Amino acid sequence: MIMPVINIQRKAEGTSVKRKLMDILACPIDKYYPLELHVFQEKEEVVEGVIVCPKCMRWYPIKDEIPEMLPDELREEKDDIPFMKKWKDKIPSKIVKEGRPFNLKE
């Protein structure tokens, strides 16, 4: 399963997020499968959205057709919070309030 995750992150080679890849993706943290896909903007491929692990409550943004499935220590709050704020009405409320590694808990 490592190969598909690496391949979908290589946009320069023309690979973008395909819905069918959700059939093989697992959470990079706890290896849970299946993950949930929430699409916010779509053309031929998913342009903007979020991938959610329902087990560990981690969420992974999809920006410009690229899923950012990074471990917590490589993620930046300054990048993730603006994305969450932009799409908070479309992201599941449980993830907005309790998602990991960042959330909009009031």
Backbone as a printed PyTorch tensor [residue, N CA C, xyz], in Angstrom:
tensor([[[  0.7980,  -1.1990,   0.0000],
         [  0.0000,   0.0000,   0.0000],
         [  0.8410,   1.2630,   0.0000]],

        [[  2.0940,   1.1760,   0.2960],
         [  2.9360,   2.3600,   0.3110],
         [  3.0410,   2.9660,  -1.0870]],

        [[  3.1830,   2.1550,  -2.0980],
         [  3.3580,   2.6510,  -3.4660],
         [  2.2400,   3.5840,  -3.9170]],

        [[  0.9420,   3.2530,  -3.7410],
         [ -0.0970,   4.1860,  -4.1800],
         [ -0.0490,   5.5330,  -3.4640]],

        [[  0.2730,   5.5330,  -2.1750],
         [  0.3380,   6.7870,  -1.4420],
         [  1.4430,   7.6620,  -2.0190]],

        [[  2.5820,   7.0850,  -2.2940],
         [  3.6800,   7.8330,  -2.8840],
         [  3.2810,   8.3380,  -4.2670]],

        [[  2.6790,   7.4780,  -5.0780],
         [  2.3230,   7.8660,  -6.4410],
         [  1.3060,   8.9910,  -6.4940]],

        [[  0.2970,   8.9960,  -5.6130],
         [ -0.7140,  10.0320,  -5.7110],
         [ -0.1970,  11.3830,  -5.2300]],

        [[  0.9400,  11.3980,  -4.5640],
         [  1.5020,  12.6610,  -4.1230],
         [  2.4490,  13.2560,  -5.1660]],

        [[  2.6300,  12.6120,  -6.3020],
         [  3.5710,  13.0810,  -7.3040],
         [  2.8240,  13.7450,  -8.4540]],

        [[  2.2940,  14.9210,  -8.2080],
         [  1.4980,  15.6360,  -9.2090],
         [  2.3220,  15.9960, -10.4330]],

        [[  3.5930,  16.2400, -10.2590],
         [  4.4380,  16.6270, -11.3790],
         [  4.4350,  15.5640, -12.4760]],

        [[  4.1900,  14.3350, -12.1070],
         [  4.1500,  13.2570, -13.0900],
         [  2.7390,  13.0460, -13.6390]],

        [[  1.8170,  13.9410, -13.3090],
         [  0.4850,  13.8770, -13.8850],
         [ -0.4920,  12.9870, -13.1450]],

        [[ -0.1520,  12.5400, -11.9570],
         [ -1.0660,  11.6860, -11.2060],
         [ -1.8970,  12.5420, -10.2750]],

        [[ -3.1950,  12.3330, -10.2340],
         [ -4.0620,  13.0850,  -9.3400],
         [ -4.9450,  12.1170,  -8.5710]],

        [[ -5.7070,  12.6600,  -7.6320],
         [ -6.5290,  11.8220,  -6.7840],
         [ -7.6530,  11.1960,  -7.5980]],

        [[ -7.7300,   9.9110,  -7.5810],
         [ -8.8100,   9.1950,  -8.2340],
         [ -9.6420,   8.5220,  -7.1500]],

        [[-10.9310,   8.5860,  -7.3110],
         [-11.8160,   7.9860,  -6.3170],
         [-11.5020,   6.5150,  -6.0910]],

        [[-11.1030,   5.8160,  -7.1330],
         [-10.8510,   4.3860,  -6.9830],
         [ -9.6610,   4.0910,  -6.0570]],

        [[ -8.7670,   5.0620,  -5.8690],
         [ -7.6520,   4.8470,  -4.9470],
         [ -8.1220,   4.7260,  -3.5030]],

        [[ -9.3080,   5.2280,  -3.2260],
         [ -9.8420,   5.1020,  -1.8670],
         [-10.0440,   3.6340,  -1.4910]],

        [[-10.1490,   2.7720,  -2.4960],
         [-10.3140,   1.3440,  -2.2380],
         [ -9.0600,   0.6990,  -1.6700]],

        [[ -7.9170,   1.3660,  -1.8010],
         [ -6.6720,   0.7690,  -1.3180],
         [ -5.9450,   1.6090,  -0.2650]],

        [[ -6.3710,   2.8540,  -0.0660],
         [ -5.6910,   3.7060,   0.9170],
         [ -6.0460,   3.3290,   2.3460]],

        [[ -5.0460,   3.3810,   3.2090],
         [ -5.2380,   3.1760,   4.6380],
         [ -4.6090,   4.3590,   5.3670]],

        [[ -5.0290,   4.5840,   6.5920],
         [ -4.4700,   5.6750,   7.3960],
         [ -2.9770,   5.4280,   7.6200]],

        [[ -2.1280,   6.4050,   7.3330],
         [ -0.6900,   6.2160,   7.5390],
         [ -0.3040,   6.1120,   9.0200]],

        [[ -1.1780,   6.5290,   9.9130],
         [ -0.8670,   6.4870,  11.3450],
         [ -1.2540,   5.1520,  11.9620]],

        [[ -2.5230,   4.7570,  11.8080],
         [ -2.9630,   3.5210,  12.4670],
         [ -3.3280,   2.3900,  11.5060]],

        [[ -3.1270,   2.6190,  10.2120],
         [ -3.3520,   1.6220,   9.1540],
         [ -4.8120,   1.2260,   8.9960]],

        [[ -5.7280,   2.0260,   9.5450],
         [ -7.1620,   1.7160,   9.4360],
         [ -7.6220,   1.8210,   7.9860]],

        [[ -8.5330,   0.9340,   7.6360],
         [ -9.1400,   0.8920,   6.3140],
         [-10.5900,   0.4620,   6.4830]],

        [[-11.5310,   1.0380,   5.7770],
         [-11.4320,   2.0590,   4.7360],
         [-11.5050,   3.4710,   5.3050]],

        [[-10.9790,   4.4080,   4.5530],
         [-11.0370,   5.8160,   4.9110],
         [-12.2550,   6.4490,   4.2570]],

        [[-12.6360,   7.6140,   4.7620],
         [-13.7820,   8.3390,   4.2050],
         [-13.2700,   9.4730,   3.3170]],

        [[-13.9090,   9.6540,   2.1840],
         [-13.5730,  10.7420,   1.2790],
         [-14.7170,  11.7390,   1.2650]],

        [[-14.3990,  13.0030,   1.5300],
         [-15.3790,  14.0940,   1.4690],
         [-14.9000,  15.0590,   0.3950]],

        [[-15.6820,  15.1870,  -0.6670],
         [-15.2940,  15.9980,  -1.8200],
         [-15.9540,  17.3680,  -1.7340]],

        [[-15.1530,  18.4220,  -1.8640],
         [-15.6540,  19.7930,  -1.8220],
         [-15.6760,  20.4130,  -3.2160]],

        [[-14.6950,  20.0570,  -4.0320],
         [-14.6190,  20.5780,  -5.3860],
         [-14.0600,  19.4650,  -6.2680]],

        [[-14.7250,  19.2570,  -7.4080],
         [-14.3130,  18.1690,  -8.2810],
         [-14.4530,  18.5760,  -9.7340]],

        [[-13.4700,  18.2340, -10.5280],
         [-13.5300,  18.3830, -11.9820],
         [-13.4340,  16.9610, -12.5140]],

        [[-12.3950,  16.6360, -13.2580],
         [-12.2010,  15.2430, -13.6620],
         [-11.7340,  14.4170, -12.4680]],

        [[-11.0520,  15.0590, -11.5630],
         [-10.5640,  14.4260, -10.3380],
         [-10.9850,  15.2790,  -9.1410]],

        [[-10.7420,  14.7710,  -7.9500],
         [-11.0270,  15.5370,  -6.7380],
         [ -9.9960,  16.6580,  -6.6490]],

        [[-10.4650,  17.8960,  -6.6480],
         [ -9.5760,  19.0560,  -6.6030],
         [ -9.3560,  19.4790,  -5.1510]],

        [[-10.4410,  19.5910,  -4.3910],
         [-10.3800,  19.9660,  -2.9780],
         [-11.2680,  19.0070,  -2.1990]],

        [[-10.7920,  18.5840,  -1.0540],
         [-11.5710,  17.6900,  -0.2180],
         [-10.7740,  17.2920,   1.0040]],

        [[-11.2560,  16.2720,   1.6650],
         [-10.5730,  15.7880,   2.8560],
         [-10.7600,  14.2760,   2.9420]],

        [[ -9.7080,  13.6090,   3.3810],
         [ -9.7480,  12.1760,   3.6540],
         [ -9.7350,  12.0470,   5.1660]],

        [[-10.6630,  11.2450,   5.6930],
         [-10.8200,  11.1190,   7.1440],
         [-10.6290,   9.6660,   7.5690]],

        [[ -9.8790,   9.4800,   8.6470],
         [ -9.7810,   8.1680,   9.2830],
         [-10.7770,   8.1650,  10.4410]],

        [[-11.8620,   7.3840,  10.3330],
         [-12.8620,   7.3870,  11.3930],
         [-12.3760,   6.7530,  12.7040]],

        [[-11.2970,   5.9910,  12.6420],
         [-10.7800,   5.3480,  13.8540],
         [ -9.9970,   6.3160,  14.7320]],

        [[ -9.0170,   7.0160,  14.1400],
         [ -8.1630,   7.8970,  14.9530],
         [ -8.5450,   9.3690,  14.8400]],

        [[ -9.5660,   9.6770,  14.0020],
         [-10.0770,  11.0360,  13.8270],
         [ -9.0770,  11.9770,  13.1420]],

        [[ -8.1030,  11.4020,  12.4310],
         [ -7.1810,  12.2520,  11.6880],
         [ -7.8080,  12.5930,  10.3450]],

        [[ -7.4910,  13.7850,   9.8800],
         [ -7.9930,  14.2340,   8.5830],
         [ -6.8110,  14.6940,   7.7500]],

        [[ -6.9340,  14.4460,   6.4650],
         [ -5.8700,  14.7470,   5.5240],
         [ -6.4570,  15.5810,   4.3900]],

        [[ -5.9820,  16.8210,   4.2300],
         [ -6.5510,  17.6810,   3.1850],
         [ -6.1280,  17.2390,   1.7930]],

        [[ -7.0070,  17.4770,   0.8430],
         [ -6.6840,  17.3300,  -0.5730],
         [ -6.7000,  18.7530,  -1.1260]],

        [[ -5.5490,  19.2020,  -1.6000],
         [ -5.4110,  20.5630,  -2.1320],
         [ -4.8480,  20.4850,  -3.5500]],

        [[ -5.5200,  21.1280,  -4.4750],
         [ -5.0620,  21.1260,  -5.8670],
         [ -4.8040,  19.7130,  -6.3750]],

        [[ -5.7290,  18.8030,  -6.0610],
         [ -5.7030,  17.3990,  -6.4910],
         [ -4.6510,  16.5530,  -5.7830]],

        [[ -3.9830,  17.0990,  -4.7650],
         [ -2.9250,  16.3560,  -4.0730],
         [ -3.3420,  16.0740,  -2.6310]],

        [[ -3.4690,  14.7970,  -2.2570],
         [ -3.7510,  14.4820,  -0.8510],
         [ -2.4720,  14.6400,  -0.0260]],

        [[ -2.5940,  15.3190,   1.0910],
         [ -1.4460,  15.5380,   1.9680],
         [ -1.5520,  14.5890,   3.1590]],

        [[ -1.1540,  13.3590,   2.9370],
         [ -1.2710,  12.3150,   3.9560],
         [  0.0530,  12.1880,   4.7150]],

        [[  0.3150,  13.2030,   5.5170],
         [  1.5580,  13.2830,   6.2760],
         [  1.3340,  12.9310,   7.7370]],

        [[  2.3800,  12.4070,   8.4120],
         [  2.2680,  12.1860,   9.8540],
         [  2.1760,  13.5260,  10.5780]],

        [[  1.6400,  13.4920,  11.7770],
         [  1.4120,  14.7110,  12.5580],
         [  2.6380,  15.6130,  12.6480]],

        [[  3.7930,  15.0280,  12.8740],
         [  4.9930,  15.8400,  13.0950],
         [  5.4550,  16.5940,  11.8420]],

        [[  4.9460,  16.2280,  10.6870],
         [  5.3030,  16.9250,   9.4520],
         [  4.2230,  17.8920,   8.9730]],

        [[  3.1520,  17.9900,   9.7330],
         [  2.0670,  18.8980,   9.3640],
         [  2.2390,  20.2310,  10.0840]],

        [[  1.7610,  21.2910,   9.4290],
         [  1.8800,  22.6340,   9.9750],
         [  0.4880,  23.1830,  10.2840]],

        [[  0.2780,  23.5760,  11.5230],
         [ -1.0060,  24.1600,  11.9130],
         [ -1.3290,  25.3870,  11.0680]],

        [[ -0.3200,  26.1740,  10.7510],
         [ -0.5300,  27.3970,   9.9580],
         [ -1.0280,  27.0970,   8.5470]],

        [[ -0.8270,  25.8820,   8.0570],
         [ -1.3310,  25.4690,   6.7500],
         [ -2.6870,  24.7760,   6.8460]],

        [[ -2.8440,  23.9440,   7.8700],
         [ -4.0590,  23.1250,   7.9950],
         [ -5.2710,  23.8920,   8.5170]],

        [[ -5.0740,  24.7920,   9.4620],
         [ -6.2130,  25.5150,  10.0450],
         [ -6.9240,  26.4060,   9.0200]],

        [[ -6.2060,  27.1630,   8.1840],
         [ -6.9240,  27.9450,   7.1610],
         [ -7.7310,  27.0590,   6.2050]],

        [[ -7.2150,  25.8880,   5.8570],
         [ -7.9450,  24.9580,   5.0010],
         [ -9.2220,  24.5010,   5.7070]],

        [[ -9.0950,  24.1580,   6.9910],
         [-10.2650,  23.7070,   7.7540],
         [-11.2950,  24.8250,   7.8790]],

        [[-10.8480,  26.0310,   8.1280],
         [-11.7830,  27.1600,   8.2410],
         [-12.5120,  27.4050,   6.9190]],

        [[-11.7930,  27.2890,   5.8250],
         [-12.3890,  27.5040,   4.5050],
         [-13.5180,  26.5070,   4.2270]],

        [[-13.3280,  25.2500,   4.6320],
         [-14.2710,  24.1890,   4.2920],
         [-15.0520,  23.6630,   5.5030]],

        [[-15.0580,  24.3820,   6.6270],
         [-15.6660,  23.8500,   7.8630],
         [-17.1340,  23.4740,   7.7100]],

        [[-17.8500,  24.1020,   6.7840],
         [-19.2630,  23.7510,   6.5930],
         [-19.4360,  22.4420,   5.8360]],

        [[-18.3730,  21.9540,   5.2060],
         [-18.4490,  20.7090,   4.4470],
         [-17.6990,  19.5600,   5.1170]],

        [[-16.8090,  19.8870,   6.0430],
         [-16.0810,  18.8590,   6.7960],
         [-17.0140,  18.3490,   7.8900]],

        [[-17.0450,  17.0250,   8.1390],
         [-17.9000,  16.5140,   9.2240],
         [-17.6460,  17.2730,  10.5330]],

        [[-18.7240,  17.6570,  11.2210],
         [-18.5990,  18.4940,  12.4180],
         [-17.7360,  17.8480,  13.5010]],

        [[-17.7730,  16.5350,  13.6130],
         [-16.9440,  15.8480,  14.6110],
         [-15.4570,  16.0770,  14.3210]],

        [[-15.0830,  16.1140,  13.0470],
         [-13.6890,  16.3690,  12.6740],
         [-13.3400,  17.8270,  12.9280]],

        [[-14.2490,  18.7430,  12.6140],
         [-14.0020,  20.1680,  12.8580],
         [-13.7450,  20.4030,  14.3470]],

        [[-14.5060,  19.7320,  15.2100],
         [-14.3910,  19.9620,  16.6600],
         [-13.3550,  19.0950,  17.3580]],

        [[-13.1240,  17.8620,  16.8440],
         [-12.2460,  16.9280,  17.5530],
         [-11.1470,  16.3200,  16.6910]],

        [[-11.0690,  16.7100,  15.4210],
         [-10.1100,  16.1040,  14.5060],
         [ -8.6640,  16.2720,  14.9410]],

        [[ -7.8330,  15.3680,  14.4580],
         [ -6.4150,  15.3800,  14.7790],
         [ -5.6160,  15.5480,  13.4930]],

        [[ -4.5000,  16.1930,  13.5030],
         [ -3.8320,  16.7640,  14.6620],
         [ -4.3340,  18.1600,  15.0450]],

        [[ -5.1550,  18.7870,  14.1980],
         [ -5.6520,  20.1370,  14.4860],
         [ -7.1630,  20.1680,  14.3320]],

        [[ -7.8010,  21.0800,  15.0810],
         [ -9.2500,  21.2330,  14.9770],
         [ -9.6250,  22.6680,  15.3510]],

        [[-10.9140,  22.9520,  15.2530],
         [-11.4100,  24.2940,  15.5680],
         [-12.2280,  24.2860,  16.8570]],

        [[-11.8110,  23.4640,  17.8080],
         [-12.5200,  23.3830,  19.0870],
         [-12.6740,  24.7630,  19.6940]],

        [[-13.8860,  25.0690,  20.0970],
         [-14.1550,  26.4010,  20.6570],
         [-13.8700,  26.4740,  22.1210]]])
